[in-house]
Amino acid sequence: MHWLKKRPLPLHALGAADIALDLTYRYWHGLREQGLLPSRSRVDTPQFRLLVPAVHWVDLRQDAVENIGLGPLEGFAELPSAATGGGRSGHRLGTLLREDFRTVAFTGSALFQEIQLGQNGRTAVYTELLLPVADDGVKVTEVLMLVRQQCGQPVSERLATST
């Protein structure tokens, strides 16, 4: 198996992708006050866990980004890019996913993206939502990660045909 594409998607496509992704983003965004990031304690409530049980938390207080766990995508970390794919040749998927955590921590912004994995003409598509949290409202300490396998037409293709 190889990874074929990893592409960022606009946040407005969350609703078209999956209701859990959309709910999670709206919940997180609703907790932001005066442009500050919410703390984990405000996001990770029992009520939220009942609504979206598949959330994974990634701690960014570790020294080395290379050691960050990828939650449900950990099993795909060593996948090489496909020779014909739109990915960056020679990079393992895990390396690029860990760079995404670094980007989210630096910018303090949400990231929504699509990851396509393939083998022998079959493709599996996952969407990933990364939402930063900060106990002080500014310095990102953890990232809420929600990964959902998509059925049917990928979100990126639906966006391309709707314009």
C-alpha positions in Angstrom: 0.0 0.0 0.0 1.1 3.6 -0.8 -0.2 7.0 0.0 -1.4 8.7 -3.1 -2.5 12.2 -2.0 -2.6 14.4 1.1 -4.3 17.7 0.5 -5.7 20.4 2.7 -9.4 21.2 2.3 -11.3 24.4 3.1 -13.1 24.4 6.4 -16.4 25.1 4.7 -16.3 21.6 3.3 -16.6 20.0 6.8 -20.3 19.7 6.5 -20.1 17.9 3.2 -17.5 15.5 4.6 -19.0 14.2 7.8 -21.4 15.5 10.5 -19.0 14.5 13.3 -16.2 16.6 11.7 -18.5 19.5 11.3 -19.9 19.2 14.9 -16.4 19.0 16.3 -15.2 22.1 14.5 -18.3 24.1 15.4 -18.0 23.0 19.1 -14.3 23.9 19.2 -14.8 27.2 17.4 -17.7 28.1 19.7 -15.4 27.8 22.8 -12.9 30.4 21.4 -13.1 33.7 23.2 -11.6 37.0 21.9 -9.5 35.0 19.3 -7.9 32.8 22.0 -7.7 29.1 21.7 -9.8 27.0 24.1 -8.1 24.9 26.8 -8.4 21.1 26.6 -10.5 21.1 29.8 -13.1 23.2 28.0 -13.2 20.9 24.9 -12.8 17.5 26.4 -16.0 17.2 28.4 -18.1 14.1 29.0 -20.9 15.6 26.9 -18.5 16.1 24.0 -17.1 12.5 24.3 -20.6 11.2 24.0 -21.2 13.1 20.8 -17.9 12.4 19.2 -16.2 9.3 20.9 -13.4 8.8 18.3 -11.4 11.9 19.3 -7.7 11.4 19.8 -5.5 13.8 21.7 -1.9 14.4 20.7 0.4 16.0 23.2 2.8 18.5 21.7 4.8 19.2 24.8 7.3 16.5 23.8 10.7 17.5 22.8 10.8 15.8 19.4 8.1 16.0 16.8 9.4 12.8 15.3 8.1 10.9 18.4 4.5 12.3 18.3 2.0 9.5 18.0 -0.4 9.6 15.1 -3.4 8.0 16.8 -5.6 6.1 14.3 -3.2 6.9 11.5 -0.1 5.4 13.2 -0.5 2.2 11.2 0.0 4.2 8.0 3.1 6.1 9.2 5.6 4.1 7.2 3.7 4.1 3.9 5.8 5.5 1.1 4.4 7.8 -1.5 3.2 6.3 -4.8 5.4 7.0 -7.8 2.4 8.3 -9.7 0.7 10.1 -6.8 0.4 13.8 -6.1 2.6 13.4 -3.0 6.1 14.5 -2.2 8.3 11.7 -3.6 10.4 9.9 -1.1 8.6 11.0 2.1 6.8 8.6 4.4 3.3 9.6 5.2 4.1 9.7 8.9 6.8 12.3 8.4 4.4 14.6 6.6 1.6 14.1 9.1 3.9 15.0 11.9 4.9 18.2 10.0 1.1 19.0 10.0 1.1 18.9 13.8 4.1 21.3 13.8 2.2 23.7 11.5 -1.0 23.6 13.6 1.1 24.3 16.7 2.9 27.2 15.1 -0.1 28.8 13.5 -2.8 28.0 16.1 -5.2 27.3 13.3 -7.4 24.4 12.4 -6.4 22.0 9.6 -8.8 19.9 7.6 -7.3 17.5 5.0 -7.9 14.5 3.0 -5.6 11.5 2.8 -5.9 9.0 0.0 -4.3 5.5 0.4 -4.2 3.0 -2.4 -3.1 -0.4 -3.5 -3.8 -2.4 -6.7 -6.3 0.2 -8.0 -8.3 0.4 -4.8 -8.4 3.6 -2.8 -9.3 4.3 0.8 -9.9 7.9 1.7 -9.6 9.4 5.1 -10.4 12.9 6.3 -8.5 14.4 9.2 -9.3 17.4 11.4 -6.7 18.9 13.6 -7.8 21.5 16.2 -5.2 23.2 18.5 -5.9 23.8 22.2 -3.9 25.9 24.6 -4.2 26.1 28.4 -3.1 29.8 28.3 -5.1 30.5 25.1 -2.0 31.1 23.0 0.7 28.4 23.2 -0.6 25.2 21.7 -0.1 22.3 24.1 -2.2 19.6 22.5 -4.1 18.9 19.3 -7.5 17.3 19.0 -7.4 14.9 16.2 -10.4 13.4 14.5 -9.9 10.9 11.6 -12.9 9.5 9.6 -12.8 7.1 6.8 -14.9 8.4 3.9 -17.4 6.4 1.9 -18.3 7.2 -1.7 -16.9 10.2 -3.6 -14.0 11.9 -1.8 -14.7 15.4 -0.5 -12.1 17.0 -2.8 -13.9 15.5 -5.9 -17.3 16.7 -4.6 -15.8 20.2 -4.2 -14.4 20.2 -7.7 -17.7 19.2 -9.3 -19.8 21.7 -7.4 -18.2 24.8 -8.9 
